[in-house]
Amino acid sequence: MAEAQKPLRPTPCVGVVCWRDDEVLLIRRGHPPRQGEWSIPGGKVEWGEPLLDAALRELKEETGVTADILGLVEVYEILEPDFHYVLIDYVARWSGGNPQAADDADDARFVPFAVALETVGRDDLRDALIRSRRYLAEIKD
């Protein structure tokens, strides 16, 4: 008897736009998908893991940095022939650690906002950077 194929489903992922003063943390992806591209720290949510815990775990695993989550930036999705990711991006304020690339990242660094906008190659990432900066400005007022 033929084995039933599992239905394909979207994969929930989290991302963290982490700010230290006027700089934002970027990572260069060390593995597919999008290997070699600059992005924000993040990854897949594990079974039974709360979203905020997943976001902070991915941030720490990929960069060694700790932060305080301030709020939700936006929900995005990536639809590709081989995968469908639902990306839940948060804004955070750096609380400790110096960026050290690890896990899925092969580089990690804080960069000025303008440099980050030029460095990331995807519209959803630029949008997340812009929205997160706007969020920070609103909570300062």
C-alpha positions in Angstrom: 0.0 0.0 0.0 1.4 3.4 -0.9 2.3 5.8 1.9 0.2 8.9 2.2 2.0 12.1 1.5 1.9 14.7 4.2 0.0 17.9 3.2 2.3 20.8 2.6 1.8 23.7 5.1 3.3 27.1 5.7 6.2 27.2 8.2 6.0 29.9 10.9 9.2 31.9 11.4 10.2 34.8 13.6 12.6 37.7 13.0 14.1 40.4 15.2 14.9 43.9 14.2 17.3 44.6 17.1 18.3 48.2 17.7 21.3 49.5 19.7 21.0 53.3 19.8 20.8 54.3 16.1 22.3 51.0 14.7 20.4 47.9 13.7 21.7 44.3 13.9 22.1 42.4 10.6 23.2 38.9 9.8 24.5 37.4 6.6 22.8 34.0 6.0 25.2 31.1 6.1 22.8 28.5 4.8 20.0 28.2 2.2 17.5 29.6 1.6 19.0 32.9 0.6 22.5 32.0 1.6 24.9 34.9 1.5 22.1 37.5 1.7 22.0 40.1 4.5 18.9 39.8 6.8 17.7 40.2 10.3 18.2 37.4 12.8 15.5 34.9 12.9 14.4 31.4 12.0 11.7 28.7 12.4 9.5 28.4 15.4 9.9 25.1 17.2 6.9 22.9 18.1 5.2 24.2 21.3 7.5 27.3 21.5 5.9 30.7 22.1 6.6 33.2 19.4 8.5 35.7 21.6 10.6 32.9 23.1 11.4 31.7 19.5 12.4 35.3 18.5 14.8 35.7 21.5 16.2 32.2 21.0 17.0 32.8 17.3 18.5 36.2 18.1 20.8 34.6 20.8 21.7 31.5 18.7 22.6 33.5 15.5 24.4 36.5 17.1 25.0 36.0 20.9 23.0 39.2 21.5 20.2 39.6 24.0 17.4 42.1 23.7 14.0 43.1 25.0 11.1 42.7 22.6 9.2 45.9 22.3 6.4 44.9 19.9 5.3 43.4 16.6 6.7 45.0 13.4 4.6 43.2 10.8 3.8 39.7 9.4 5.2 38.9 6.0 5.3 35.8 3.9 7.8 34.3 1.4 6.2 32.1 -1.2 8.7 30.1 -3.2 8.4 26.8 -5.2 10.2 24.9 -2.4 8.8 26.6 0.7 6.2 28.9 2.2 7.3 30.9 5.2 5.1 33.1 7.4 7.5 35.6 8.9 6.5 37.3 12.2 9.0 40.2 12.7 9.4 41.9 16.1 11.3 45.1 17.1 13.7 44.9 20.0 16.1 47.0 21.9 19.6 45.5 22.5 20.3 44.6 26.1 23.7 42.9 26.0 26.3 40.9 24.1 28.5 41.7 21.1 27.5 40.3 17.8 29.2 37.0 17.0 27.9 35.0 14.0 26.8 31.5 14.9 24.3 28.9 13.9 22.7 29.9 10.6 24.7 33.2 10.3 28.2 33.6 8.9 28.4 37.3 9.9 26.6 39.5 12.4 27.1 43.3 13.0 25.3 46.4 14.1 25.2 49.0 11.3 23.7 52.5 10.9 20.1 52.5 9.6 21.0 54.0 6.2 23.6 51.3 5.7 21.1 48.6 6.6 18.6 49.9 4.1 21.3 49.7 1.4 22.6 46.3 2.5 19.4 44.2 2.7 18.2 43.1 -0.7 14.6 42.4 -0.1 11.6 44.7 0.0 10.1 43.0 3.1 13.3 43.5 5.0 13.6 47.2 4.1 9.9 47.5 5.1 10.6 45.8 8.5 13.6 48.2 9.1 11.5 51.3 8.3 8.5 50.1 10.3 10.6 49.2 13.3 12.4 52.6 13.3 9.0 54.3 13.1 7.8 52.2 16.1 10.7 53.3 18.2 10.1 56.9 17.3 6.5 56.6 18.4 7.2 55.0 21.8 9.8 57.7 22.5 7.2 60.5 22.1 
